[in-house]
Amino acid sequence: MLKITEQASNYRHLEKMSIEEITKYINKEDQIVALAIERALPSINILIEAIVVKITGGGRLFYVGAGSGGRLSVLDVIELPTTFGVSPNLFNVVLAGGKEHLIEAPEEKEDDVKAAWKMLKTHKVSNSDIVIGISASGSTPFVLSALKECRKSHITTACIVSNPKSTIAEQADFPVEVITGPEFISGSTRMKCGTAQKIIFDMISTTTMIKMGRVQDNEMVHVKLINDKIIDRAVKILMRNTKISDYNEAKELLLKQGSVKMADDYWKSTQI
């Protein structure tokens, strides 16, 4: 297996560069990420289709990761219940070392070949679910062992990796390989690989939520009304979608119904 992610940087003597040179070359390398994702879109689309089928059928999604990729998946998942008004148990993360140690970065835990499957079993993972391994290298033991156990139990697997023909991709029913090349700092996969992973997480969650009907037109009509900023945004959405012109009237209806979608549906039912 060729580990492109471990290859030497295309740039030498970084410590001798000016700030302007460093940021210019990092930006140049970051532009490679979007093109790499574009090449991977067919496999990303197939994966998302499988996710939508699983979730609309009552299943859940589990990301399994370690290091930067695992932590980035946590950041995406924690936003979904508020943004789209879905259950916090719909998208899940099994993180090496545990989510409770998110900021401690216990990198040694990525070598634990038993922990991930144990953590998945505590969630009662089943063949109704889909498990996605996150690994820049494509060989992280924590992730690899989880996908192997899932396959033994006939649980659908997928992966997001940054090296071709990896051992983790071999264990994935829906492999996504995003080859971003050597990092600006050799082997520092928190950079281009991490950027690519975050973009793909956004694609997966946003597209899935849209296909589940959690977005209307281009608006968050199921957003949780948890603070003044969100309530104000939701009131204005409701006013645009109905003929309610009075802000306070729209706000009262919104808070009574609990979401833009429910308030909109209620208002339209009264106009018949």
C-alpha positions in Angstrom: 0.0 0.0 0.0 1.4 3.4 -1.1 1.1 5.9 1.7 1.1 9.2 -0.2 0.1 10.9 3.1 3.5 10.1 4.5 5.5 11.4 1.6 7.8 14.3 2.0 6.4 17.8 1.5 6.9 19.5 -1.9 8.4 22.4 0.0 11.8 22.5 1.7 13.3 24.6 4.5 9.9 26.0 5.7 11.7 27.7 8.7 13.4 30.0 6.2 10.2 31.1 4.5 8.5 34.4 5.2 5.0 34.5 6.5 3.8 35.6 3.1 5.5 32.6 1.5 4.1 30.1 4.0 0.5 31.3 3.7 0.8 31.4 -0.1 2.0 27.8 -0.3 -0.5 26.5 2.2 -3.3 28.2 0.2 -1.9 26.7 -3.0 -2.0 23.2 -1.4 -5.5 23.7 0.0 -6.7 24.4 -3.6 -5.8 20.8 -4.4 -8.4 19.5 -1.9 -11.4 20.7 -3.8 -10.2 19.1 -7.0 -9.5 15.8 -5.2 -13.0 15.8 -3.8 -14.4 16.6 -7.2 -12.7 13.4 -8.5 -14.2 11.4 -5.7 -17.7 12.8 -6.1 -19.1 9.6 -7.8 -18.1 7.4 -4.8 -19.3 10.1 -2.3 -22.6 10.2 -4.0 -23.0 6.4 -3.9 -22.2 6.5 -0.2 -24.7 9.2 0.5 -27.4 7.3 -1.3 -26.7 4.3 0.9 -26.8 6.5 4.0 -30.2 7.9 3.1 -31.6 4.4 2.5 -30.3 3.3 5.9 -31.5 6.3 7.8 -34.9 6.6 6.2 -35.3 2.9 6.9 -34.8 3.5 10.7 -31.1 3.0 10.9 -28.3 5.2 12.2 -24.9 6.4 11.0 -21.7 5.8 13.0 -18.4 7.5 12.3 -15.4 5.6 13.7 -12.2 7.6 13.9 -9.1 8.6 15.7 -7.0 11.7 15.6 -8.0 14.7 13.5 -10.5 12.9 11.4 -12.4 11.5 14.3 -12.4 14.8 16.1 -13.7 16.6 13.0 -16.5 14.1 12.6 -17.6 15.0 16.2 -17.8 18.7 15.2 -20.1 17.9 12.3 -22.3 15.5 14.2 -23.0 17.8 17.3 -24.4 20.5 15.0 -27.1 18.4 13.4 -29.8 18.2 16.2 -29.9 22.0 16.4 -29.6 22.8 12.7 -32.1 20.2 11.4 -34.1 19.3 14.5 -33.2 15.6 14.4 -32.5 13.1 17.2 -28.9 13.3 18.6 -28.8 9.5 18.1 -29.1 9.6 14.4 -25.5 10.5 13.6 -22.9 9.1 16.0 -19.2 9.1 16.6 -17.1 6.4 18.0 -13.8 8.2 18.8 -10.5 6.6 19.9 -10.1 7.5 23.6 -13.8 8.5 23.8 -15.6 11.8 23.0 -15.1 12.8 26.7 -11.4 13.1 25.9 -11.9 15.1 22.7 -9.5 17.9 23.6 -6.8 15.7 25.0 -5.9 14.0 21.7 -4.9 10.6 23.1 -3.2 9.5 19.9 -2.0 6.2 21.4 -5.6 5.0 21.5 -5.7 4.7 17.7 -3.7 1.4 18.1 -6.4 -0.2 20.3 -7.8 -3.0 18.2 -10.6 -3.9 20.6 -12.1 -0.7 21.8 -14.0 0.5 18.7 -16.1 -2.7 18.4 -16.8 -2.6 22.2 -18.0 1.0 21.9 -20.2 0.1 18.9 -21.8 -2.7 20.8 -22.7 -0.4 23.7 -24.7 1.5 21.1 -26.4 -1.8 20.0 -25.1 -1.3 16.4 -27.0 -3.6 14.0 -27.3 -4.3 10.3 -29.9 -1.5 10.1 -27.0 0.9 10.6 -24.0 2.1 8.5 -20.5 2.4 10.0 -18.0 4.8 8.3 -14.3 4.5 9.1 -12.3 7.7 9.0 -8.6 7.4 8.5 -6.2 9.6 6.5 -3.7 6.7 6.3 -6.3 4.1 5.5 -4.6 1.7 8.0 -5.5 3.0 11.5 -5.9 -0.1 13.7 -8.8 1.3 15.8 -10.8 1.9 12.6 -9.7 -1.2 10.7 -10.7 -3.6 13.5 -14.1 -1.9 13.8 -14.9 -2.4 10.1 -13.7 -6.0 10.2 -16.0 -6.8 13.1 -18.9 -5.0 11.4 -18.4 -7.1 8.3 -18.5 -10.3 10.3 -21.8 -9.1 11.7 -23.2 -8.2 8.2 -23.2 -4.5 9.1 -22.8 -2.1 6.1 -19.4 -0.4 6.1 -17.9 2.6 4.4 -14.7 4.7 4.7 -13.1 8.0 4.0 -9.4 7.6 3.4 -6.6 9.6 1.7 -4.4 6.8 0.3 -5.2 4.5 -2.6 -5.9 0.8 -2.1 -5.8 0.9 1.6 -6.5 -2.0 4.1 -9.4 0.0 5.5 -10.9 0.5 2.0 -10.8 -3.3 1.5 -13.2 -3.6 4.5 -15.6 -1.0 3.2 -18.7 -1.7 1.1 -18.7 2.0 0.1 -15.1 3.2 0.0 -14.3 6.9 -0.6 -10.7 7.6 -1.5 -9.7 11.3 -1.6 -6.1 11.6 -2.6 -4.9 15.0 -1.6 -1.1 14.3 -1.9 1.8 15.1 0.4 1.1 17.6 3.2 2.7 21.0 3.4 4.4 19.8 6.6 5.4 16.2 5.8 2.9 13.7 7.3 0.7 16.4 9.1 -2.6 15.0 7.9 -4.5 17.6 10.1 -4.0 19.9 7.1 -5.2 18.8 3.6 -6.6 15.5 4.7 -8.4 17.1 7.6 -9.8 19.8 5.3 -11.0 17.2 2.8 -12.7 15.2 5.6 -14.5 18.2 7.0 -15.8 19.1 3.5 -17.1 15.5 3.0 -18.7 15.4 6.4 -20.6 18.6 5.4 -21.6 17.0 2.2 -22.8 13.8 3.8 -24.8 15.5 6.6 -26.3 18.3 4.6 -27.3 16.2 1.6 -28.8 13.5 3.9 -30.8 16.1 5.8 -32.1 17.6 2.6 -33.2 14.2 1.3 -34.9 13.5 4.6 -37.0 16.6 4.1 -35.4 18.6 6.9 -34.8 21.6 4.5 -37.5 23.5 2.6 -36.3 25.5 -0.4 -33.0 26.5 1.0 -34.1 27.1 4.6 -33.7 25.4 8.0 -37.4 24.9 8.7 -36.7 22.4 11.5 -34.1 24.4 13.3 -34.3 24.1 17.1 -35.4 27.4 18.7 -32.7 27.5 21.3 -31.7 31.2 21.4 -32.7 34.7 20.3 -30.7 34.7 17.1 -32.2 31.5 15.9 -35.7 32.4 16.9 -35.4 35.8 15.1 -34.1 33.9 11.9 -37.0 31.4 12.2 -39.6 34.2 12.6 -38.3 35.9 9.4 -38.4 32.6 7.5 -42.0 32.0 8.6 -43.0 35.6 7.6 -41.5 35.0 4.1 -43.3 31.7 3.7 -46.7 33.0 4.8 -48.7 36.2 4.6 -48.1 37.0 8.2 -46.7 40.6 8.2 -46.7 41.2 12.0 -43.4 40.1 13.6 -44.9 39.4 17.0 -47.8 37.4 15.6 -45.4 35.3 13.6 -43.2 34.8 16.7 -46.1 33.8 18.8 -47.2 31.2 16.3 -43.7 29.9 15.9 -43.1 29.4 19.6 -46.5 27.8 20.0 -46.0 25.3 17.2 -42.3 24.6 17.9 -40.7 24.9 14.4 -41.0 26.9 11.2 -42.4 23.8 9.3 -45.1 23.1 11.9 -46.0 26.8 12.1 -46.1 27.1 8.4 -48.3 24.0 8.0 -50.6 25.2 10.7 -51.0 28.6 9.2 -51.7 27.2 5.7 -54.4 24.8 7.2 -56.2 27.8 8.6 -56.3 29.5 5.2 -58.4 26.8 3.6 
